[in-house]
Every structure is written in C-alpha cells, then in structure tokens.
Amino acid sequence: MVTRSAKIAAISCATLAFAGAALAQGADPVAALYTNTIKETRADGSGATFHFNADKTFMMMSPQRNMSGTYIVNAKGAVCITMTPPPGAPAPATPPNPEANCVLLPTKIGETTDHMGGGPNGQMEKFELVAGR
C-alpha cells in the first residue's frame, strides 16, 4: 500500500522534473534568433541583416560585404560578436575581445532594440527580429 506521503513525494518529483525540463528548454535566451533574422538599420539608412545559429556562429549580409564569425551571450544577455577576418587578411595584432562588440538584441518577432555607438560613425542602430530567414 502506498502511503499518502509517498504519493505526495512522487507528485512533487514529477512536478520538479517537468519544471526542470521547461527551464532547460527556456535556458537559451537567444533561441528565437536561430530560425529568424535580425535586421539592423542605422540612422543614415544603411544597415545589414544577421543570421545567428545555435552553434554560436553567425553571418552578416550587407550591400557592402558579407562577413561571418562567432558570438557569445554574456552574463547580461547581450550578444557579443567576433568577426572572422576575410581570407588573406592579416591576423589581428592582439586577439579579439569577445566582450567588446555586444548588443542586447530583440528575442521576440517584431520587437526592436536600440544601440548607440554602432556602425562606422558611432550612429544610433535599431535592431529588429523579423520572422524567417
């Protein structure tokens, strides 16, 4: 015969396991980026699009050039990118700082975030998460 305490313990364990699984699924703060597109627009009208991947790589596409690289998500939830030098380019004199180029990106479709100081002239940038690739 199963006691009332044993039933409560079993239900509690099942509830914790379910909650733990839900938390694990929600643990990646930028998961929405993997199947969607970040659109960057600068104050002067220029911009780029970004595709971020679950393997911590990304691709940036703009009218001027396409570039790729890697990224991390820092403790504040900002995405910090490191560009891969183009083929034939000299290696940087010092290793890139992965925390140097960080932006809080939107994580819901249609959401936007603003970032001051981006782009080649320190312009205001707007980032929008748009559906699809």
N, C-alpha and C positions, 0 to 999 in steps of 0.2 A: 504494500500500500504506500502510495506517495503522500508524504505529508504536505501540509499547506506551505510550510517554509520551503520545501524542495520545489514546489510549483512556482512560488514567488521568485526563488533563485533562478530557476530555468527561464522564466519570463524576463527577468532582469538581464540575464546573459544574452538572450536573443535580442532584446532591445538594444543593448550596448553594441552587439555585433552589427546590427542594422545601422545604427548611428555611426559607428566607425567606418563602415563601408561608404556611407553617404559623405562623410567628411573626407575620406580618401579620394572620392570622385571630385569633390569640390576643392581639393588641395592645390590644383594648378590655377593660379589667378589669371593666367592669360590663355586658357584653353580655347576661348572663343576666337582667338586670333588664327588658329590653325586651319580653319576652313573658310575664313573670310579675309577681307582686305582692309588695310589701314591706308586711308587717303590723307596725305599731307598737303596742306595749302598754306603758302606763305603770304605775307602782307602784300608783296608785289605781284601776286597772282601765280608765281611759279610753284612747283611742288613735285611730289613723287608719290608712288604707291609702294606699299611694303607687303610682302607675304612672309609671315612667320610660321615656322614649322616646329613640331613637337621635339625634334632632335636638336633644338637650340641653334638652328641655322635660319637665315633669312635672305630674301632677295629684295633689292630696292630697284625700282624701274622709274626712270625719268626721261624727258626728252633729251637731256644732255648725255646721260650714260646709265648703264645698268651696273649695279655692284651687288656683291653678296658678302656675307660674313657670319659671325656668330653673335649670340646675345646671352645675357643672364637676366634674371629678375632679382633685383636687390631686396634687402630687408624692408624697404619702404613700398615695395610693389612696383617700382619703376622698371621699365625695360631699358637695359644698357647694351648698346650695340658696339661691336668692334668690326670695322670693315676689313676685308681681306684685300691686300694690295693687288692691283692688276698684274697679270703675267708680265714678267720682265722689269717690273718696278723694283727699285732697291728696297731692301728690308729697312724698317724704321730703325733709327739710331738707338732708341730705347723701346722696350716692349710697350705695347699699348696698355693703358689703364682701363680695365673693363668697367670701372665705375665713372669714367669721365664723360660719357655721352649718354645720359639717362633721361628718359621722359616717361611720365605717367600716361599710359595710353588708355583709351576707352576700352571697355570689356563687354559692352552691350551694343547690339546693332542700332545704329542711329545716334549713339552717344558721341559727344565730342569732348576733347580736352584742348587747352591752350598751353603753349610753352613759349616763354620769352627767351630770346638769345639764340635761337636756332638758325640754321641756314648760313650762307657765307657772309651775310652782312648783319648778323645778330638780329634778325627780324622776328616778329611775332609769327608763330606757326600754329595752325589748327590741325588737329588730328581727328579723323572721323573713322569709326568702324562701319564698313558697308558690307552687306551680305554677299557672299560668294567670292570666287576668285576670278 
